Amino acid sequence: MTTPRPTLNQLEMLGDFIRRHIGPSPEQTREMLAELGLSDLEQIIDQALPADILNTEPLKLTETISENAVIKHLRKIRERNKVFTSLIGMGYYDTVMPAVIKRNMLENPGWYTAYTPYQAEVSQGRLEALLNFQQMVIDLTGMEIANASLLDEATAAAEAMTMARRLSRSTSPTVFVDQDCHPQTIAVVQTRARSLGYRVIVGDPYQGLDTHDFFTIIVQYPGSQGEIRDLHEIVGIARQKSALVTVAADLLSLVLLKPPAAFGADIVVGSAQRFGVPMGYGGPHAAFFATKDEYKRSMPGRIIGVSKDSHGQIALRMALQTREQHIRRDKATSNICTSQVLLAVIAGFYAVYHGADGLRMIAGRVHRYAQILAAGLTLMGHEVVNRCYFDTIVVRVPNRAKRIAAQAMEATINLRVIDPDHLGISLDETTTRNTIRAVWQVFAAPAAEFPDINRLHKTIEECIPDDLLRADPILRHPVFARYHSETEMMRYMRRLARRDIALDRSMIPLGSCTMKLNAATEMQSLSYHEFNGLHPFAPLYQTLGYQQMFAELEDMLCDLTGFDAFSLQPNAGSQGEYTGLLVIRKYHEVSGQGQRNVCLIPASAHGTNPASAVLAGLKVVVVACDDNGNVSLDDLKAKLDEHRDTVAALMITYPSTHGVFEEAFRTLCDLVHAYGGQVYLDGANFNALVGLSRPGRLGADVAHLNLHKTFSIPHGGGGPGVGPIGVGAHLAPYLPDHPVVKGVNPNKGRYGTVGTVAAAPWGSASIYTISWAYIAMMGAAGLKKATLTAILNANYIAKRLAPHYPILYTGKNGWVAHECIIDCRAFKHACGITVEDIAKRLIDFGFHAPTVSFPVPETLMIEPTESESKAEIDRFCDALIAIRGEIAEIEAGRADPENNVLKHAPHTHRLLFEDWALPYSRQQAFFPGNHQQDDKYWPPVGRIDNVYGDRHVVCTCPPMEDYQ
């Protein structure tokens, strides 16, 4: 039998990324279209979208680039980056990610495709990994409680400032910031303080601090220029003024140094980057935030806590969830709704793998090499300014700093130029004896002899006094002692991963969260040294590959959105919201309209919208929605008229948070503009517009995009995310800049910018390669097809489920957008079944639940994305239809209202070893779907007792025997 010769079309399809990214096959697409009464995918446009939002101009995007071509192109881009030995420091250090972590965690879709652990029963693996991270931070800082990470050190410091304002009894509006804090931290704090009306003093806290009034002080430990100081006096002065003390600490130094808690610190923040996370030209990295137990309910971010399940077994969950911003809205203590889970997990595993002894070895070597380097420079006739330091020294070189730094670059070494007379040198885990000799060579006179490293190692005396050295043990929990061999570590990570449901197991149909495929080709660049080895403050000539990629990505995003400029600095969607509103405020101030301080926000909006508006210094006014879930035009007109002279902006999500293309979007924009306001578009649902509509041409002035949703950056269990903002030309001059790297905003004008909103100039730079690759491989045609397929999949689900569950909101012709909401409220009244019961029962079918009770209580918001095939969608629909049948049994009185299969869900393997006393079969409990016979997901815990967890808040690792 001869093999048929392929056609030219078939040959062109080889390696076609579009057909690999989009889940439904052509045949499946035709079947779904037929179910909806259509014959062609393009017909969806007329059926679902308002005609006046459609894009008529062709996109400028290049034609689709194959996966192989993208790999080659990215190779050329990364070759333009020059990775020198980085001795710059300033909060970023080279490190070594253990290969076992890189291979089995960073490059494992079981970890990077997982969602935020709102459904704790199917998230026990990553919750345990995050609990390890919290325990590590608690041990090293000496504090009583820590959260599961924040975005970066600078924004963590800003969060500490706002938390201190809430807790301090001082009436002073002033924040005192140590002048030896990292400059990017100072800049982010100043930006946040300015929007909230705080006054910032940057000065020397060790000279005349008692002459100032302040509600909080932020100090660096060790200082940005390396000096380690006793903090007792600062803390004592702060106590007298009823002020709180925040210490921005280097985590690796705390392995050796007296912890901040021992000085009486109230809050400790910093970065866990040097615990195995590459610099990545700025991110993403996990910040840490630790404080006293008495302050836990004011702490920003997520906290992982210990509770118990329905069997009385230990179970983990996100604690204190009533503080989530979706609930508290404009009363929120922070707009943070994400964290850096993937990076926090890496840092936690780094500590688990090395253990206390390993970390002491690493920290001790870094410190010893710094002392050897300093001693050698002193012998060579140079003045080392520092007297007490961990890894960073400052060398005085009168009028020669730039010249010596240039000589160092010739030797492929980057130093920190502090001023014309001083150079900073920071060592790290990767420093070797050859590094030290190379630095000596840079500073040496011609024909000079180098000191003997071995002799210096034996003769130098410890520069840190005993009273500043750590005296207590660290990482005493057994988890930090059990997994030091690669075999055990590999098995531990696998054991945790299999306790979770991620995209590698089944679809995650979360409305508002877009859990689409994160293709392997897109992810490859994360492992390339030329992308992940760059310091964010490296000279620009060494980062030409990144600059090219940023320029190309910004052009792509401008083309797709219709905006004129983008800022890549915001490193989360919430930060994009905050930044965009700051830009609007700046625009009004420059225009002589500084009194405009009202932000109109629909009642249906994402909870971060009002929280971000408050942080930006705006007053929130809620606009009602009509019976169809759309923004009420009548109420909007009334609110605009009421605040005609003070309205600054309308924040609106489009398609709406209810999953509908509202017909009046352009009318809304025109109304706001007529009253002098600006329109902020929450781009959370932009994946339903890509290739079909350009919001920048419809009336939106600003929008943030969630690249971790629309453009394929993975959720990573709850982070990383990025939220770049696009703006019209009139707002471009005000986009963020940076205090260290110049030229971040090329449109900067004479009125200045909003300041700095993230620690790194271009935010979480390394993961922008993912979105670049996604857009390049999809091209204009592929992106449009993806959008239409997402809308098709959502409407197919709505059609299949409509006979069983009411579809809460629909738009034009009864269609939804990219997601649909099914109404489960009647079940609670009819037979006591709640939406939570349905969510937990889905676990028995092997599915993560859709979004629960948002934006409407007792509903499920379902979003399939374009990546899911019809077969997987049908499997999910079959599960929900089967569950509806189980509810019907209760409604009819054939099943007990309390003792039934939904109330006991999820069913764990522990029930296999107990006498079966339930009024339904094991088959129904464990194997309700046929597919589970071959690939059963066994939930590791039963339903978690949230009330118990909130009443008994424990956020540290329990004894190991409790895990058994």
Salt bridges, closest charged atoms under 4 A:
GLU31 OE1 - LYS870 NZ 3.68
GLU42 OE1 - LYS784 NZ 3.26
GLU57 OE2 - ARG697 NH1 2.68
GLU67 OE2 - ARG20 NE 3.98
GLU121 OE1 - LYS840 NZ 2.77
GLU159 OE2 - ARG192 NH1 3.37
ASP213 OD1 - LYS241 NZ 3.50
ASP230 OD1 - HIS232 ND1 2.92
ASP250 OD2 - ARG274 NH1 2.75
ASP266 OD2 - ARG239 NH1 3.07
ASP266 OD1 - LYS292 NZ 3.07
ASP293 OD2 - LYS296 NZ 3.09
ASP330 OD2 - LYS331 NZ 3.38
ASP357 OD1 - ARG360 NH2 2.79
GLU383 OE1 - ARG396 NH1 3.96
ASP391 OD2 - ARG274 NH1 2.77
ASP419 OD1 - HIS422 ND1 2.96
GLU462 OE2 - HIS367 NE2 2.66
ASP472 OD1 - ARG470 NE 3.02
GLU488 OE2 - ARG491 NH1 3.93
ASP500 OD2 - ARG126 NE 2.99
GLU530 OE1 - ARG78 NE 3.32
GLU552 OE1 - HIS73 NE2 3.97
ASP559 OD1 - ARG694 NH2 2.83
ASP635 OD2 - LYS639 NZ 3.10
ASP641 OD1 - ARG644 NH2 2.27
GLU642 OE2 - HIS643 NE2 3.73
ASP682 OD2 - HIS606 ND1 3.37
ASP682 OD1 - HIS704 NE2 3.58
ASP701 OD2 - HIS673 NE2 2.69
ASP701 OD1 - HIS730 NE2 3.46
ASP737 OD2 - LYS748 NZ 3.12
GLU819 OE1 - HIS818 NE2 3.49
ASP823 OD2 - ARG825 NH2 2.75
ASP837 OD2 - LYS903 NZ 2.86
ASP837 OD1 - ARG943 NH1 2.66
ASP844 OD2 - ARG841 NH1 2.83
ASP844 OD2 - HIS907 ND1 2.81
GLU866 OE2 - HIS21 NE2 2.76
GLU866 OE2 - LYS516 NZ 2.82
GLU872 OE2 - ARG875 NH2 2.88
ASP874 OD1 - ARG800 NH1 3.01
ASP874 OD2 - LYS870 NZ 2.74
ASP878 OD1 - ARG800 NH2 2.89
GLU886 OE2 - ARG841 NH2 2.75
GLU889 OE2 - ARG894 NH2 3.15
GLU891 OE1 - ARG884 NH1 3.11
ASP935 OD1 - ARG505 NH1 3.69
ASP950 OD1 - ARG317 NH2 3.33
